[in-house]
Amino acid sequence: MSLRIPWAEKYRPKRLNEIIGNRRAALELYRWVLQWTKGIPDKKAALLYGPPGTGKTTAVYAVANELGYEVIEMNASDLRRAQDIDRVIARAVSVGSLFGAKGRIILLDEIDGMSGTEDRGGLSEILRVIEVTRVPIVMTANDPWDPKYRPLRDVSVLIRFNRVNKNIVTKILQNICMKEGIKADLSALRLIAELSEGDVRSAINDLQAIAEGRKVVTVEDVKALIAKRYREYDAFTVLKLLFSSRTSEQARAVLSQSSLDYNDLKEWIHENLPYQYSDPEELAEAYDALAKADVYLGRIVKSQDWGLLSYAIDMMTAGVAMARRHPYHFVKYKFPSRMLILSKTKEVRQIRDRVLERIARKAHISKRGAATEYLPFLRVIFRANPKMAAGIAKWLELNEEMIEYVAGDKSIAKKIVEFIKPQAKTRRRRTQRTLF
């Protein structure tokens, strides 16, 4: 059984006849796109809306495969300014296909991800592009009923995607188990389907997580996943568990029970050590362990030797906890002052969310997983290797402010952007030679 390919992607329907949930909505989209073969319809855009994981994006690609079209997909939250729209979409709707496809569909994903004053220009520009387009434009949204999206609704065919019935989700999971050679209790699959609340992608991801390393899936396995999912603690509880740990093993386990990454945990420990440890010897030993963890993290940045990470985590968890000689006592912990300065800026939080959304979409994981499993490593790469970072930023479709957030330094972000721009110029020259 191969788990390298996310099953949500591996078993994504490729044709209309493979779609089970929201099939009627997919056929409605197909009929609308088919109208373009007879001439430009009155409404030149389609807005697919409904909860996550209900097959909106899948339907677009299935329709495209059915008609031999190519799909040009862009995330709408990347197109916040009018010039972004003009640069990307306007060319896509006017230039012919480079790959011999019969036609093309422009897909603007997560249109309701556009927010803020800058987006007003982007929305008006999308409307302008829809007015002049010569190819179908499809937009997706979870909730398009914000008043500011009314102009888009007025010029679009609205197609609703409902939450997928849990019986249908169960059937999808059964088919996957059969193809993967997994013997699964029907009651276990029904429980996964019920927990997904109509989100097929979430249900498939849960099944894959449970089935890893197994050939049999039971109800107990599903319940274990649920327990693990809700056994994640906030930063204040994590500190309490860490400082009250009696063994090294307990201290090491704390990080795995939290959504914090190791860099954030280091900041929290550094801020609160003087409040938790009043004995000078305890405090000195704990700070020595934390300092060694910081040294290991610095060496990882320089050498890219990730084998040192386990030592860093051991020092900041077990090393700090085992410095305690006196009984644990309750302390009112404080939010790290350095992180507090950043968190006070709403824009920083919004940028962080958009970065996590890109990572989650590309890596097929949750935003929480992106924050704990990917973002810390990306920060190290962006600071240590701008050229490599440029390729990653391009793949993740990060704009300049997102790159600056990940890099944590304006000068480094500029270097990364400089590496990206020559690639873009070379690509444009190649495109021009192809076209002319």
C-alpha positions in Angstrom: 0.0 0.0 0.0 1.5 3.3 -1.1 0.9 6.4 1.1 3.1 8.7 -0.8 0.3 10.2 -2.9 -2.5 11.8 -0.8 -5.6 9.6 -1.4 -7.8 12.7 -1.8 -5.7 13.4 -4.9 -5.1 9.8 -6.0 -8.9 9.0 -6.0 -10.1 12.4 -7.2 -12.7 11.8 -9.9 -11.3 12.5 -13.4 -14.5 12.3 -15.4 -18.1 13.3 -14.8 -19.3 9.7 -14.6 -16.9 9.1 -11.7 -18.5 11.9 -9.6 -21.0 10.6 -7.0 -21.6 13.5 -4.6 -23.1 16.7 -6.2 -23.2 15.1 -9.6 -26.2 17.3 -10.6 -24.2 20.4 -9.8 -21.2 19.1 -11.9 -23.5 18.4 -14.8 -24.9 21.9 -14.6 -21.4 23.2 -14.8 -20.7 20.9 -17.8 -23.8 22.2 -19.7 -22.8 25.8 -19.0 -19.3 25.3 -20.3 -20.7 23.4 -23.3 -22.6 26.6 -24.3 -19.3 28.2 -25.1 -18.8 25.8 -28.1 -21.9 27.4 -29.6 -21.0 31.0 -28.8 -20.3 33.3 -25.9 -23.3 32.9 -23.4 -25.0 35.8 -21.7 -23.3 35.0 -18.4 -19.6 34.5 -19.0 -18.7 33.3 -15.5 -19.9 30.6 -13.2 -19.7 30.8 -9.4 -19.6 27.4 -7.6 -20.4 27.8 -3.9 -20.7 25.5 -1.0 -18.8 24.0 2.0 -15.2 22.8 1.7 -14.6 19.3 0.4 -17.9 19.1 -1.6 -16.3 18.7 -5.0 -16.2 22.2 -6.5 -12.7 22.1 -7.8 -13.0 18.5 -8.7 -16.0 19.3 -10.9 -14.1 21.9 -12.8 -11.3 19.5 -13.7 -13.7 16.7 -14.5 -15.6 19.0 -17.0 -12.2 20.1 -18.5 -11.1 16.5 -19.0 -14.5 15.6 -20.5 -14.1 18.4 -23.1 -10.3 18.2 -23.6 -9.8 21.6 -22.1 -6.9 22.9 -20.0 -7.5 24.5 -16.6 -5.5 27.6 -15.5 -6.0 27.7 -11.8 -5.3 30.7 -9.5 -6.1 31.3 -5.9 -8.2 34.5 -5.7 -6.5 35.6 -2.4 -3.3 36.0 -4.4 -5.0 38.5 -6.7 -5.7 41.3 -4.3 -4.8 44.3 -6.5 -6.1 45.4 -9.9 -2.6 45.0 -11.4 -2.4 41.4 -10.2 -5.6 40.6 -12.0 -4.6 42.4 -15.1 -1.2 40.7 -15.3 -2.4 37.2 -14.7 -6.0 36.7 -15.8 -6.2 39.2 -18.7 -3.4 37.4 -20.5 -4.9 34.0 -19.7 -8.3 34.8 -21.2 -6.9 36.3 -24.4 -3.8 34.2 -25.3 -4.3 30.9 -27.1 -3.4 27.5 -25.6 0.2 26.5 -25.7 -0.4 22.8 -25.2 -2.8 22.0 -28.0 -5.9 21.8 -25.8 -9.3 22.4 -27.4 -10.0 25.2 -25.0 -9.4 26.5 -21.6 -11.1 27.3 -18.3 -9.9 30.0 -16.0 -10.4 28.8 -12.4 -10.4 31.4 -9.6 -10.4 29.4 -6.4 -11.6 30.7 -3.0 -13.0 34.0 -4.3 -14.3 34.7 -0.8 -10.7 34.7 0.4 -10.3 38.2 -1.1 -10.7 40.7 1.8 -9.5 44.2 2.7 -9.4 47.5 1.0 -6.9 46.4 -1.6 -9.3 43.8 -2.8 -11.8 46.4 -4.1 -9.6 47.1 -7.0 -9.2 43.3 -7.6 -12.9 42.7 -7.6 -13.6 45.5 -10.0 -10.9 44.2 -12.3 -12.3 40.6 -12.2 -15.6 42.1 -13.3 -13.8 43.9 -16.2 -12.1 40.7 -17.3 -15.4 38.8 -17.2 -16.9 41.4 -19.4 -14.2 40.9 -22.1 -13.4 37.3 -21.7 -13.5 34.8 -24.6 -13.1 31.7 -22.4 -15.2 30.4 -19.4 -14.2 31.8 -16.0 -15.2 29.7 -13.1 -15.0 30.9 -9.5 -15.4 28.9 -6.3 -16.4 30.1 -2.8 -17.5 28.7 0.5 -19.8 31.7 1.3 -20.3 34.2 -1.5 -23.1 36.1 0.1 -21.1 39.0 1.4 -22.7 42.2 -0.1 -19.4 43.2 -1.7 -19.6 40.1 -3.9 -23.1 41.0 -5.3 -21.7 42.4 -8.6 -19.9 39.0 -9.2 -23.1 37.1 -8.4 -25.0 39.3 -10.8 -22.8 38.4 -13.8 -22.4 34.7 -12.9 -24.3 31.5 -13.2 -24.7 30.3 -9.5 -24.2 26.6 -8.9 -24.7 25.3 -5.4 -22.6 22.3 -4.0 -24.2 20.8 -1.0 -22.6 18.8 1.8 -22.3 15.3 0.6 -24.6 12.8 2.2 -22.8 10.5 4.8 -24.0 7.4 3.0 -22.3 8.6 -0.2 -19.1 9.5 1.7 -19.2 6.0 3.2 -19.5 4.5 -0.3 -16.5 6.5 -1.5 -14.5 5.3 1.5 -15.5 1.7 0.8 -14.3 2.0 -2.8 -10.9 3.4 -1.6 -10.5 0.6 0.9 -11.2 -2.0 -1.7 -8.6 -0.5 -4.1 -6.0 -0.2 -1.3 -6.6 -3.8 -0.1 -7.8 -2.6 3.3 -10.4 -4.5 5.3 -12.5 -1.9 7.1 -15.5 -2.2 9.4 -18.5 -0.6 7.9 -19.3 1.0 11.2 -15.8 2.6 11.2 -16.3 4.1 7.8 -19.7 5.4 8.8 -18.2 7.0 11.8 -15.5 8.7 9.6 -18.2 9.9 7.2 -20.3 11.3 10.0 -17.4 13.1 11.5 -16.5 14.7 8.2 -19.9 16.5 8.1 -20.2 16.2 4.3 -16.5 17.1 3.6 -15.3 14.3 1.3 -11.7 15.5 1.3 -11.6 15.5 5.1 -13.1 12.0 5.3 -10.5 10.6 2.8 -7.6 12.3 4.7 -8.9 10.8 7.9 -9.1 7.4 6.4 -5.6 7.6 5.1 -4.3 8.8 8.5 -6.0 5.9 10.2 -5.0 3.2 7.7 -1.3 4.1 7.6 0.6 0.9 8.4 -2.6 -1.1 8.7 -4.6 -3.6 6.6 -7.6 -3.6 9.0 -9.5 -0.5 10.2 -11.8 -0.8 13.2 -14.1 1.6 15.1 -11.4 1.7 17.9 -8.9 3.0 15.4 -11.2 5.8 14.4 -11.9 6.7 18.0 -8.2 6.8 18.7 -7.7 9.3 15.9 -10.5 11.5 17.4 -8.9 11.3 20.8 -5.6 12.4 19.4 -7.1 15.2 17.5 -8.7 16.7 20.6 -5.6 16.1 22.8 -3.9 19.3 21.6 -3.2 21.9 24.2 -2.8 25.6 24.1 0.5 27.3 25.0 -0.4 28.0 28.6 -1.3 24.3 29.2 1.9 23.2 27.4 4.1 25.3 29.8 2.3 23.9 32.8 2.8 20.3 31.5 6.4 21.0 30.7 7.4 22.6 33.9 5.6 20.0 36.0 7.0 17.0 34.2 8.7 14.5 36.4 10.5 12.5 33.7 12.3 13.4 30.5 9.8 11.3 28.6 6.9 13.4 29.8 8.7 16.6 28.9 9.6 15.4 25.4 5.9 14.4 24.8 4.6 17.9 25.5 5.5 19.4 22.1 3.7 16.6 20.2 0.5 17.5 22.1 0.5 21.1 21.0 0.0 23.1 17.8 3.1 25.1 18.7 6.2 24.7 16.6 9.6 24.4 18.4 10.5 28.0 17.6 7.4 29.3 19.3 7.9 27.0 22.2 11.4 28.3 22.7 10.0 31.9 22.9 7.3 30.9 25.5 9.9 29.1 27.7 12.4 32.0 27.4 9.7 34.5 28.5 8.4 32.5 31.5 11.5 30.8 32.9 12.2 33.6 35.5 8.6 33.3 36.8 8.6 29.6 37.1 12.1 29.0 38.5 13.0 31.3 41.4 16.0 29.3 42.6 19.1 30.8 40.9 20.7 27.3 40.3 17.5 26.0 38.7 17.2 29.1 36.5 20.8 28.9 35.5 20.6 25.2 34.5 17.3 25.8 32.6 18.7 28.7 30.7 21.8 26.7 29.9 19.7 24.0 28.4 17.6 26.5 26.4 20.8 28.2 25.2 22.1 24.9 23.9 18.8 24.3 22.1 19.3 27.7 20.4 22.8 26.8 19.4 21.6 23.6 17.8 18.9 25.5 15.9 21.5 27.9 14.7 23.7 25.1 13.4 20.8 23.6 11.6 20.3 26.9 9.7 24.0 26.9 8.7 24.5 23.2 8.0 21.0 22.1 7.0 21.7 19.0 9.2 18.2 18.3 10.5 19.5 15.4 12.5 20.4 18.0 15.1 16.7 19.0 15.6 16.0 16.1 18.0 18.9 17.4 20.2 17.4 20.9 20.2 14.0 19.7 21.2 15.4 17.5 23.9 17.3 20.4 25.4 14.3 22.8 25.4 11.9 20.3 26.8 13.6 17.6 28.9 16.7 19.8 29.6 14.6 22.7 30.9 12.1 20.5 32.9 14.8 18.4 34.6 16.5 21.6 35.9 13.7 21.8 38.5 14.7 20.8 42.0 11.8 22.2 44.0 8.1 21.1 43.8 6.1 22.6 40.9 4.0 25.7 41.8 1.4 27.4 39.8 2.5 30.5 37.8 0.4 32.9 35.7 2.3 32.6 32.4 2.8 35.6 30.1 2.6 35.8 26.4 6.1 36.2 24.8 6.8 39.9 24.4 8.4 39.6 21.0 5.5 37.5 19.7 3.0 39.9 21.3 4.4 42.8 19.3 3.8 40.8 16.1 0.4 39.5 17.1 -0.9 43.0 17.8 -0.6 43.7 14.1 -3.7 42.3 12.4 -2.1 42.4 9.0 0.6 40.0 10.1 -2.0 37.5 11.3 -3.8 37.8 8.0 -0.6 37.2 6.0 0.3 34.2 8.2 -3.1 32.7 7.5 -2.7 33.2 3.7 0.7 31.5 3.9 -0.7 28.6 5.8 -3.5 28.3 3.3 -1.0 28.0 0.4 1.0 25.4 2.2 -2.1 23.4 3.2 -3.4 23.4 -0.3 -0.2 22.4 -1.9 0.8 19.8 0.7 -2.8 18.5 1.2 -2.8 19.0 4.9 -4.6 21.1 7.5 -3.6 24.7 8.3 -2.6 23.4 11.7 -0.3 20.8 10.2 1.2 23.5 7.9 2.0 25.6 10.9 3.6 22.9 12.9 5.2 20.6 10.2 6.1 22.9 7.3 6.4 26.6 8.3 9.3 26.2 10.7 11.4 24.4 8.1 10.4 27.0 5.4 11.6 29.8 7.7 15.0 28.1 8.0 15.3 27.5 4.2 14.2 31.0 3.4 16.9 32.5 5.7 19.6 30.1 4.7 19.1 29.7 0.9 17.3 32.5 -1.0 17.8 30.8 -4.3 16.1 27.6 -3.1 13.5 29.7 -1.3 12.6 31.4 -4.6 11.6 28.1 -6.2 9.5 27.2 -3.2 7.9 30.6 -3.1 7.0 30.3 -6.8 5.5 26.8 -6.3 3.5 28.0 -3.3 2.4 31.1 -5.2 3.6 33.5 -2.5 3.5 37.2 -3.1 6.2 39.6 -1.7 4.6 40.3 1.6 4.2 36.5 2.2 7.8 35.9 1.4 8.8 38.6 3.8 6.7 37.1 6.5 8.3 33.6 6.1 11.8 35.0 5.7 11.3 37.4 8.7 13.7 39.9 7.1 13.1 42.5 4.4 16.6 42.2 2.9 16.4 38.4 2.6 12.9 38.7 1.1 14.3 41.1 -1.5 17.0 38.6 -2.5 14.4 35.9 -2.9 12.2 38.2 -5.1 15.2 39.0 -7.2 15.8 35.3 -7.9 12.2 34.9 -8.9 12.1 37.9 -11.3 14.8 36.7 -13.8 12.9 33.4 -14.0 9.7 35.2 -14.9 11.5 37.3 -17.5 13.0 34.2 -19.1 9.6 32.5 -19.1 8.0 35.5 -20.9 10.7 35.5 -23.5 10.2 31.8 -24.2 6.4 32.3 -24.4 6.9 35.2 -26.9 9.1 33.0 -29.1 6.5 30.3 -29.0 3.6 32.6 -29.8 5.3 34.5 -32.6 
